[in-house]
Amino acid sequence: MDTEDDPEIIFSEYTQAIVIQGHHFDVEIYKTTLHPGWILSVENEFGTLTISDDPPYLADGLAWRAFQALVSDEGIKAFFNKNEQRKLRL
């Protein structure tokens, strides 16, 4: 594969590691040089990814606000599958 044809990944300044209620999350907001829409990806402490990209966000700040709204509306349970929720007793 020719690396010159691979799209560049552009990370937002909102990309960060964050701790909420004692639980670690890696929040990545990024886009590629091939597609203008931003993608929100949240990895929990078990390595499970939650990706929000449909539709892609028009701005990185909108993706960050969507993350904040999800935490506000659903809590951290939104980022754990049912098995993980049982382990954590969420």
N, C-alpha and C positions, 0 to 999 in steps of 0.2 A: 504494500500500500504506500502510495506517495504521500509523504507528510505535508507537502505543499498544498494538497487538496483538502486536508483536514481542516474543519472549521476551528476558529479560535474561540475559546470560552472566555467570556467577559464576566467577571464577578462584580456584583454591586458592593458599594461601601456598607450596605446593610448586612452583608454576610458576617456571621459571628457565632461564637459558642455562647450559650446562654444557660443559666440555671433558673428553673422555675419550680417553686415548692420543693426544692432539694433534688430535682431531677435535671440531668444534663441533656441539652439538645444542641445539635449543630444545625444552624439555620443558614442555608445557602440560597441566594437569589442571584440568578445568572441568566445570560442569553448567549447565543452563538453569533458568529459573524454571518451565518446563513439565514438566521431568523431574527426579526426585530423584537419579538415578544419575550418578556421576562418570565422565568420559571421559579417557583418557590419549592424548595426541597427541605424537609425537616427530618433529621435522623435522630432517633431517640437513643437512650443508653444501651439498648439491646441491639442496635444496628439496623433497626427497622426504619425504612424510608417512607415518608408521606410526601407525595409530589402533587403539586397543584399547577397544572399547565393548560387547562382546558376551560375557558379560553386563556391564552397567554396574557399576562399583564402588560399593559401599554407602557408602564413606567415601573422602575424598581421600587419606588415609594408606595405604589399601589399594592405590590406584592407584600411589602412589609406590613402595610395596614391590614391586609387580608390575614396575615399571620396573627397580628394582634387581635383582630376581631374573632378569629377562631379560638384563641386562648380565652378571650373574654366570654364568648358565647357557649363553648363546649368544654372549656377547661383543658387540662393536659391530656385527658383521656382521648382526645382527638388524635393523638400521636402514638397511641399504643393499641396493638391488636387485642382481641379478647383474652387470649392466654396471658399476655403481658399484664393486662389490667387485673386479672385474677392474682397473678404473682405479687403485684404491688397493692392489691386490695383497693383499687380505685373505684 
